[in-house]
Amino acid sequence: MDKAKSKFGSRQISQNVSLAVQELLNHENRKSVTVFMPRNNEAKFRVRAARVSEVDKRVGYEEFRVTIGRPNYEEREFLKLCRKAKTQPRKISVI
């Protein structure tokens, strides 16, 4: 997390974490949301929020797993395709 704070402000990280979690809360059918954080016109950092368990209204709470770090191989390939198509990278997984 210290490296993340040095490259990106903690405010930007917390905004992207809240954006990812809000996206999951607003849409129950989404399993995970990945937010890429651009720096110098390249996304070198990402925030991923994923549901730990299925949505159950009886329980009254939901669990999420939030990971912050560099994109993995699959995400780097996705970013290359986005750069080639000149579009903003957005990744939402519905399973």
C-alpha positions in Angstrom: 0.0 0.0 0.0 2.9 2.4 0.6 4.0 2.1 -3.1 0.4 2.8 -4.1 0.3 6.0 -1.9 3.5 7.2 -3.5 2.4 6.8 -7.1 -1.3 7.7 -6.5 -2.7 9.8 -3.7 -4.6 8.0 -1.0 -7.6 10.1 -1.9 -7.6 8.8 -5.5 -7.3 5.2 -4.2 -10.2 5.6 -1.8 -12.4 7.2 -4.5 -11.8 4.2 -6.8 -12.4 1.7 -4.0 -15.7 3.4 -3.1 -16.6 3.5 -6.8 -16.0 -0.2 -7.2 -18.0 -1.2 -4.1 -20.9 1.2 -5.0 -21.1 -0.5 -8.4 -21.4 -3.9 -6.7 -24.0 -2.6 -4.2 -26.1 -1.0 -6.9 -26.1 -4.1 -9.2 -26.7 -7.4 -7.5 -26.0 -9.5 -10.6 -22.3 -8.3 -10.8 -19.7 -10.5 -9.3 -16.7 -8.3 -9.6 -15.7 -4.8 -10.8 -12.3 -3.6 -11.8 -11.4 0.0 -11.9 -8.2 1.0 -13.7 -6.3 4.0 -12.5 -4.7 5.9 -15.4 -1.4 7.6 -15.0 0.4 9.3 -17.9 -2.3 7.9 -20.3 -1.6 4.3 -19.2 -3.4 2.3 -16.6 -0.6 1.0 -14.4 -2.7 0.4 -11.3 -6.1 -1.2 -10.6 -8.7 -1.6 -7.8 -10.8 -4.7 -7.9 -13.8 -5.4 -5.7 -15.5 -8.8 -5.7 -18.3 -10.4 -3.9 -17.2 -13.1 -1.5 -20.6 -14.9 -1.4 -23.9 -14.8 -3.2 -26.4 -12.1 -2.4 -28.8 -13.3 0.3 -31.5 -10.8 1.5 -32.1 -12.8 4.7 -28.6 -12.4 6.0 -28.6 -8.6 6.0 -25.0 -8.0 5.0 -22.7 -8.5 2.1 -19.0 -9.4 2.0 -16.6 -7.9 -0.5 -13.0 -8.5 -1.2 -11.0 -5.5 -2.3 -7.6 -5.8 -3.9 -5.3 -3.0 -4.9 -2.3 -3.5 -7.2 -0.9 -3.8 -10.6 -2.9 -5.4 -13.5 -2.3 -9.1 -14.1 -1.4 -10.7 -17.5 -5.0 -10.9 -18.6 -5.8 -7.3 -17.6 -2.6 -6.1 -19.3 -3.7 -7.7 -22.6 -7.2 -6.1 -22.1 -5.5 -2.7 -21.6 -3.5 -3.1 -24.8 -6.7 -3.8 -26.7 -8.3 -0.7 -25.2 -5.3 1.4 -26.0 -5.4 0.1 -29.6 -9.1 0.9 -29.9 -8.5 4.3 -28.2 -11.2 3.7 -25.6 -11.3 4.0 -21.8 -10.8 0.7 -20.1 -13.8 -0.6 -18.1 -14.1 -4.1 -16.8 -17.2 -5.5 -15.1 -17.6 -9.2 -14.6 -21.1 -10.8 -14.5 -21.0 -14.5 -13.7 
